[in-house]
Amino acid sequence: MSLVCFGLLMIGADCACLRDHDHRAIERRFRSAKDRVAPWSWPLPPAPGMTPVAMAAGRDGAVDA
């Protein structure tokens, strides 16, 4: 019946109708939930090809001077 697809489309349509303030509030809630869960989660393995220097510098590999 494709109810999952329909549900995802309706969630997307609802998000398109939200104001910027609402999007920021949703982002704050997700970040606070992530911060509560993150200490108990396992660390993700490094991306293929990431060197220890690039991992310490961040995603783009730029080292702060």
C-alpha positions in Angstrom: 0.0 0.0 0.0 3.1 2.2 0.1 2.1 3.8 3.4 5.7 4.3 4.4 6.4 6.3 1.3 3.2 8.3 1.8 4.1 9.0 5.4 7.6 10.2 4.5 6.2 12.5 1.8 3.8 14.0 4.4 6.6 14.6 6.9 8.5 16.4 4.1 5.5 18.5 3.2 5.0 19.4 6.9 8.7 20.5 7.1 8.3 22.6 4.0 5.6 24.6 5.8 7.6 25.3 8.9 9.1 28.7 9.7 12.9 29.2 10.3 12.2 29.4 14.0 10.6 26.0 14.0 13.4 24.4 12.1 15.9 25.8 14.6 13.9 24.5 17.5 13.8 21.0 15.9 17.5 21.2 15.4 18.1 22.1 19.0 16.0 19.2 20.2 17.9 16.7 18.0 21.3 18.1 19.1 20.4 17.9 22.8 19.1 14.3 22.3 22.3 13.5 20.4 24.4 14.9 23.2 22.6 12.8 25.8 23.1 9.6 23.7 26.6 10.2 22.3 28.5 9.4 25.5 27.0 5.9 25.5 27.5 5.2 21.8 30.5 3.5 20.3 32.9 5.7 18.4 32.6 5.5 14.6 35.6 4.1 12.7 37.6 6.6 10.7 36.7 7.1 7.1 38.9 5.2 4.6 42.0 7.1 3.7 41.9 9.4 6.8 45.3 9.9 8.3 45.7 10.7 12.0 46.7 14.2 11.1 43.5 14.7 9.1 41.4 13.2 11.8 42.9 15.6 14.4 42.4 18.6 12.0 38.7 17.8 11.2 36.8 16.7 8.2 38.5 18.9 5.5 42.0 18.1 6.7 43.0 21.7 7.3 45.2 22.3 10.3 44.7 25.5 12.2 47.8 27.6 12.4 
